[in-house]
């Protein structure tokens, strides 16, 4: 079973749409939604292993200009 996570993303003011568009191009990102509340985006990411999922989050989801912080919730069941 692939490793999946929900990543909550904070963005700089006015950058949520640009971040969403950048993340939509990343392999392993299944879905990204702009939301209201404490975070700006909720991203669904999936990779074959937890290690690869971690690399995706650290190297690609943290990467786009405008991302200021993330919180990752790995699916366990």
C-alpha positions as CSV (number, residue, x, y, z in Angstrom):
1,X,0.0,0.0,0.0
2,X,1.4,3.4,-0.9
3,X,2.2,6.0,1.8
4,X,-0.3,8.9,1.8
5,X,-0.3,12.2,3.7
6,X,-2.4,15.3,4.1
7,X,-0.2,18.3,4.2
8,X,-1.5,21.6,5.6
9,X,0.3,24.5,4.0
10,X,0.7,28.1,5.2
11,X,1.4,30.6,2.4
12,X,2.5,34.3,2.2
13,X,-0.5,36.6,1.8
14,X,-1.8,36.4,-1.8
15,X,0.4,33.4,-2.8
16,X,-2.0,30.5,-2.3
17,X,-3.1,30.3,-5.9
18,X,0.5,30.4,-7.2
19,X,1.6,27.7,-4.7
20,X,-1.4,25.5,-5.7
21,X,-0.5,25.8,-9.3
22,X,3.2,25.0,-8.7
23,X,2.3,21.9,-6.6
24,X,-0.2,20.7,-9.2
25,X,2.9,20.0,-11.4
26,X,4.7,17.9,-8.9
27,X,4.5,14.1,-9.4
28,X,3.0,12.5,-6.3
29,X,0.7,15.4,-5.5
30,X,-2.8,13.9,-5.9
31,X,-4.8,17.0,-5.0
32,X,-4.4,20.5,-3.6
33,X,-7.2,22.7,-2.4
34,X,-7.2,26.3,-1.2
35,X,-9.2,26.4,2.0
36,X,-10.3,28.8,4.7
37,X,-9.2,28.6,8.3
38,X,-5.8,28.2,9.9
39,X,-4.1,27.0,6.7
40,X,-4.2,28.2,3.1
41,X,-4.0,24.8,1.3
42,X,-4.6,21.2,2.0
43,X,-2.5,18.9,-0.2
44,X,-2.9,15.1,-0.6
45,X,0.4,13.5,-1.4
46,X,1.2,9.8,-2.1
47,X,4.4,7.9,-2.7
48,X,5.4,4.2,-2.8
49,X,7.1,4.4,0.6
50,X,7.1,6.6,3.7
51,X,10.8,7.6,3.0
52,X,9.8,8.8,-0.5
53,X,6.8,10.6,0.9
54,X,9.1,12.4,3.4
55,X,11.4,13.4,0.6
56,X,8.5,14.7,-1.4
57,X,7.3,16.9,1.5
58,X,10.8,18.2,2.3
59,X,12.1,18.8,-1.2
60,X,9.0,19.6,-3.2
61,X,6.1,20.8,-1.0
62,X,8.4,23.1,1.0
63,X,10.0,24.4,-2.1
64,X,7.6,26.7,-4.0
65,X,8.1,30.4,-3.3
66,X,5.3,31.6,-1.0
67,X,5.3,28.5,1.3
68,X,6.0,29.6,4.8
69,X,5.2,26.5,6.9
70,X,3.6,23.0,6.6
71,X,2.1,20.4,8.9
72,X,2.1,16.8,7.6
73,X,-0.3,14.1,8.7
74,X,0.6,10.7,7.5
75,X,-2.3,8.2,7.0
76,X,-1.9,5.2,9.2
77,X,-5.1,3.3,8.6
